Amino acid sequence: MSDIILATQGVSKYFGKFLALNDVSVSFERGKLSAIIGPNGAGKSTYFNVLSGAFPPSQGTLTYDGRDITGLPQHEFARIGIAKSFQITNVFPKLTAFENVRVAVQARHVRFGLWRPRQAYEEVNQRAHELLALVGLVQHAERPAQDMAHGEQRALEMGMALAAEPKLLLLDEPTAGMSPEETRTMMDLIQRLAGDRTVILVEHKMKLVMGICERIVVLHHGELLADGTPAEVQNNADVKRVYLGQGRSGSHAAA
């Protein structure tokens, strides 16, 4: 089995005549916690959308687990083992935390039918409780999602994503809008989840990811600026220049 779980080769993305990503080639190793970072307008969100299947690349290829998945319909990504959590929280606000996760588990494990054995539903309920425990929300199982704090809603969304039992978890700005305490809790959760699966997160907070990630990919103006360990990236002259505000000239890529 290859050590590479996800890779882009020569990926570019145009929106009309606007070039948002330019020839990005990156390989993500299996079982590692990696981060994609960069200043505002670096192309991070566009790249995330390519990795998660929301945007097909205009040029280049996307490979998962040794298989070319370029242009694969987005709904197929969960089936092959890729789950994602977007920057905007996506939960059912009027359902409880337990009900939200149970719906996600049912979507994977139960097919429509009139004659389902009771045991099948008990297994769904049990798995929902296990996922709530995994993301630290057991005590909030009966609370409506709309009554939960922002950080708790993000953890709930992550629990829903894990219902697909993914090999790869993609997280877009998982700490966006969080307080410092919520941010610390979320980063602890991400580290725990990374113990059992590959995790790739997109962040604009460089200092935040340096302490927990094994690998950092830096984008700038839609191009790959740096790629390496946190120490290598921190000592990279181009990265220092960009984060000191001395950006390159030229057209800016989408965030």
Secondary structure, DSSP 8 states (H G I E B T S, - for coil): --SEEEEEEEEEEEETTEEEEEEEEEEEETT-EEEEE-STTSSHHHHHHHHTTSS--SEEEEEETTEE-TT--THHHHHHTEEEE-SS----TTSBHHHHHHHHHHHHH----S---HHHHHHHHHHHHHHHHHTT-GGGTTSBGGGS-HHHHHHHHHHHHHTT--SEEEEESTTTT--HHHHHHHHHHHHHHTTTSEEEEE-S-HHHHHTT-SEEEEEETTEEEEEE-HHHHHT-HHHHHHHTT---SS-----
